[in-house]
Amino acid sequence: MGIDEKGGNIDVRDPLAMRMMAIAAGAGGDPEELYEGLVGLTEVFGDDLADNEVFGADVVEHLDSLFDVGAAETVREIVG
């Protein structure tokens, strides 16, 4: 079971859900640590994505925004 940004439950049905939740819990709200943990799931992201520094910086920036202002405001900021 996942948790949304308002503390509600999300029914997550993914074979990697428990690993992803452990990565998220271990990151403790640190966007860089979360990115590093998730991009390390090579069965999802392959072996080369972690080497793309531009992609990584963009993802960390957006994760930081998600943590700071939430999903709706992050999307508003991205799409204008």
C-alpha positions, 0 to 999 in steps of 0.5 A: 500500500502506498501513501499519497501526498495528503496521507491517504492510501494508494492501492499499488499493484506492481511487482516492484512496489515493495522495493520502490517503497523501501527505496523511498523510505530509505531516501527520507525525503532527499530527492537525490537519494530517491533518484539514485535509488530508483534509477538503480532499478535496472530492470525498469530503467536499464543500465545506462540511464543512471549515466545521463547527468542531464536527465538525473538533474532534471528528475532531482529538480522535479522531485524536489518540487514535488516534496516542496509544493506537491504534485499539482503545483509542480505540474503547473510550474512545468507546463506553465 
